[in-house]
Amino acid sequence: MKFNIFASKASNLFAENKILKLTLVGLFMSQIFLGFFVYGAVQYKTTVLIPYGVAEYVEITRGIPDENYTRMRIRDTVSLALTYSPATARRQFNELLAFYAPEEFPAASAFWFNHAKRIEEVKSSSVFEVQNMKPDTKNGLFEVTGRRLQYIDDQKVEEQRRTYLVRYQYRYGRYTLISIEEKVR
């Protein structure tokens, strides 16, 4: 048996094994490196939506829409709550209740249905013109200022500048209303 040939083949195999191990470690390290980049890309991805009836686009980052979308939602909820007539109050308040958070729904539905009953009995109407919206996105709050006109039987009863605090949250990317209350000065 020629021991020199066997020894050189064995040393060749050991060298080849070291190269394969080095390549495997290199591939493993590159996968870890790429994993961090993919994780970072997923965390900072942005989804652009163009909702029906909206001329602007909406960006959603980390499950939270941008301020333009929130302004649109706040404007819709304030309009449903503060602009009504005896003929539309119940329907509007039903639509408004769809925005409420589940834990706030029982108290809100009792309040809005009692309010609708009073509106129908007194035959009052209300118009609220939004003039300014000041966001506090960290606390989930919008301060909405505007002019409110109230009528009873087509007679103007009151015209005042009012400020309302609208509390909201985003749950799983969905806008939920917590409360609408008049700001006491």
C-alpha positions as CSV (number, residue, x, y, z in Angstrom):
1,M,0.0,0.0,0.0
2,K,1.3,3.4,-0.9
3,F,1.0,5.5,2.3
4,N,2.0,8.8,0.7
5,I,-1.0,8.8,-1.7
6,F,-3.4,8.0,1.2
7,A,-1.8,10.7,3.4
8,S,-2.1,13.4,0.7
9,K,-5.7,12.4,0.0
10,A,-6.5,12.5,3.7
11,S,-5.0,16.0,4.0
12,N,-6.9,17.1,0.9
13,L,-10.1,15.9,2.4
14,F,-9.4,17.7,5.7
15,A,-8.6,20.9,3.8
16,E,-11.8,20.5,1.8
17,N,-13.8,19.9,5.0
18,K,-12.4,23.1,6.5
19,I,-13.4,25.1,3.4
20,L,-16.9,23.6,3.6
21,K,-17.2,24.5,7.3
22,L,-16.0,28.0,6.6
23,T,-18.5,28.4,3.7
24,L,-21.3,27.1,6.0
25,V,-20.4,29.5,8.8
26,G,-20.3,32.3,6.2
27,L,-23.8,31.4,4.9
28,F,-25.2,31.2,8.4
29,M,-23.8,34.7,9.3
30,S,-25.2,36.2,6.1
31,Q,-28.7,34.7,6.9
32,I,-28.6,36.4,10.4
33,F,-27.5,39.7,8.8
34,L,-30.3,39.5,6.2
35,G,-32.8,38.6,8.9
36,F,-32.1,41.8,10.7
37,F,-32.6,43.8,7.5
38,V,-35.9,42.1,6.7
39,Y,-37.1,42.7,10.2
40,G,-36.2,46.4,9.9
41,A,-37.9,46.6,6.6
42,V,-41.1,45.0,7.9
43,Q,-41.2,47.4,10.9
44,Y,-40.9,50.5,8.7
45,K,-43.1,49.4,5.9
46,T,-45.8,51.9,4.8
47,T,-49.1,50.9,3.2
48,V,-50.7,53.6,1.0
49,L,-54.5,53.5,0.8
50,I,-56.9,55.6,-1.2
51,P,-60.3,55.2,0.5
52,Y,-63.4,55.5,-1.5
53,G,-64.6,59.1,-1.6
54,V,-61.3,60.6,-0.4
55,A,-59.1,62.6,-2.7
56,E,-56.0,62.1,-0.6
57,Y,-54.0,59.0,0.1
58,V,-53.6,57.6,3.6
59,E,-50.4,56.1,5.0
60,I,-50.6,53.4,7.6
61,T,-47.3,52.8,9.6
62,R,-47.2,50.2,12.3
63,G,-51.0,49.8,12.2
64,I,-51.7,53.5,12.8
65,P,-53.0,55.7,10.0
66,D,-51.5,59.2,9.5
67,E,-53.0,62.4,10.8
68,N,-55.0,63.2,7.6
69,Y,-57.0,60.0,8.0
70,T,-57.6,60.7,11.7
71,R,-58.8,64.2,10.8
72,M,-61.2,62.8,8.3
73,R,-62.6,60.3,10.8
74,I,-62.9,63.0,13.5
75,R,-64.7,65.3,11.1
76,D,-67.1,62.5,10.2
77,T,-67.9,61.6,13.9
78,V,-68.3,65.3,14.9
79,S,-70.6,65.8,11.9
80,L,-72.7,62.8,12.9
81,A,-72.9,63.9,16.5
82,L,-73.5,67.6,16.2
83,T,-75.2,68.3,12.9
84,Y,-78.7,66.8,12.9
85,S,-82.4,67.4,12.5
86,P,-85.4,65.6,14.0
87,A,-85.8,63.5,10.9
88,T,-82.1,62.4,10.8
89,A,-81.0,62.3,14.4
90,R,-81.7,58.6,15.1
91,R,-80.2,57.4,11.9
92,Q,-77.1,59.5,12.4
93,F,-76.6,58.5,16.0
94,N,-76.9,54.8,14.9
95,E,-74.1,55.4,12.5
96,L,-72.1,57.2,15.2
97,L,-72.5,54.3,17.6
98,A,-70.7,52.0,15.0
99,F,-67.5,54.0,15.8
100,Y,-67.6,53.5,19.5
101,A,-65.3,51.2,21.4
102,P,-67.1,48.1,22.8
103,E,-66.7,49.0,26.4
104,E,-68.1,52.5,25.8
105,F,-71.0,51.3,23.7
106,P,-73.7,50.7,26.5
107,A,-73.3,54.2,28.0
108,A,-73.0,55.9,24.6
109,S,-76.0,54.2,23.2
110,A,-78.2,55.1,26.2
111,F,-77.0,58.8,25.9
112,W,-77.4,59.1,22.1
113,F,-80.9,57.4,22.1
114,N,-82.1,59.6,24.9
115,H,-80.7,62.6,23.0
116,A,-82.5,61.5,19.8
117,K,-85.8,61.2,21.8
118,R,-85.4,64.8,23.2
119,I,-84.6,66.1,19.7
120,E,-87.7,64.5,18.2
121,E,-89.9,65.8,21.1
122,V,-88.6,69.4,21.0
123,K,-88.0,69.4,17.2
124,S,-84.6,70.9,17.5
125,S,-81.9,71.0,14.9
126,S,-78.2,71.7,15.1
127,V,-75.5,72.6,12.7
128,F,-71.8,72.5,13.7
129,E,-69.2,74.1,11.4
130,V,-65.7,72.9,12.2
131,Q,-63.2,75.8,12.2
132,N,-60.2,74.3,13.8
133,M,-58.9,70.9,14.8
134,K,-55.9,70.6,17.1
135,P,-54.5,67.1,17.5
136,D,-52.9,65.5,20.5
137,T,-52.0,62.1,18.9
138,K,-50.0,60.8,21.9
139,N,-53.1,60.9,24.1
140,G,-55.6,60.0,21.4
141,L,-57.3,63.3,21.6
142,F,-58.5,66.0,19.1
143,E,-59.7,69.4,20.2
144,V,-62.4,70.5,17.7
145,T,-63.4,74.1,17.7
146,G,-66.3,75.5,15.6
147,R,-69.5,77.4,15.5
148,R,-72.7,75.7,16.6
149,L,-76.1,76.9,15.6
150,Q,-79.2,75.5,17.2
151,Y,-82.8,75.8,16.0
152,I,-86.2,74.9,17.4
153,D,-89.0,74.8,14.8
154,D,-86.9,76.7,12.3
155,Q,-86.2,79.5,14.8
156,K,-82.5,80.2,15.7
157,V,-82.2,79.7,19.4
158,E,-78.4,79.8,19.9
159,E,-75.2,80.6,18.0
160,Q,-72.0,80.0,19.9
161,R,-68.4,79.1,19.4
162,R,-67.9,75.8,21.1
163,T,-64.9,73.4,21.6
164,Y,-65.3,69.6,21.9
165,L,-62.8,67.0,22.9
166,V,-62.9,63.8,20.9
167,R,-61.1,60.9,22.4
168,Y,-60.2,58.0,20.1
169,Q,-58.0,54.9,19.7
170,Y,-56.8,52.7,16.9
171,R,-57.4,49.0,17.6
172,Y,-55.9,46.6,15.1
173,G,-55.8,49.5,12.6
174,R,-59.5,50.4,13.1
175,Y,-60.6,53.8,14.4
176,T,-62.7,53.5,17.6
177,L,-64.3,56.4,19.4
178,I,-64.0,56.7,23.1
179,S,-66.0,59.9,23.8
180,I,-67.2,63.2,22.6
181,E,-67.5,65.9,25.2
182,E,-67.8,69.6,25.4
183,K,-64.7,71.3,26.7
184,V,-65.4,73.4,29.8
185,R,-63.6,76.7,29.7
